[in-house]
Amino acid sequence: MLIRALTPTLQAFYGGLRYGLYAPLRNMMGVDADTPKSQIPLHIKFAAGGTAGALAAFLATPTDLMKVKAAQGALAVVAVVMVVVVVLNVPVGPLPQTCSL
């Protein structure tokens, strides 16, 4: 039953990161915070949105892996994370998954 509660929680984590990172990244790209949305160039919106989505995916993917492994048991989560990240020194996240395609 805990697994059912984790799915919306992790989606909120991912979505919150995406939306929360967008405005600061857009402002770092040279847009004033008071600029109306209609005056922000499309390429800035696209770059800020893509960067925010990529960072959110990079941070949320390991938590999704833990959710999947938690379905097998609580000790399995700790064991898999320790073996994959610490012992084998294998990077976990979207970049290794994307590069393996």
CORFENDA-V495216 format. One record per pair of residues at least 24 apart in sequence whose ideal C-beta (glycine too) atoms are under 6 Angstrom apart, sorted by the first residue. I is the first residue (numbers start at 1). GAP is how many residues later the second one is. D is the distance in whole Angstrom. If there is no record, write none. Layout:
I,GAP,D ; I,GAP,D
//
This chain:
3,68,5 ; 6,61,5 ; 10,53,6 ; 10,54,6 ; 10,57,6 ; 13,47,6 ; 14,42,5 ; 14,46,4 ; 17,39,4 ; 18,34,5 ; 18,35,6 ; 18,38,4 ; 21,31,4 ; 21,34,6 ; 22,26,6 ; 22,30,4 ; 25,26,5 ; 25,27,5 ; 57,37,5 ; 58,35,5 ; 58,36,6 ; 61,32,5 ; 61,33,5 ; 62,30,5
//
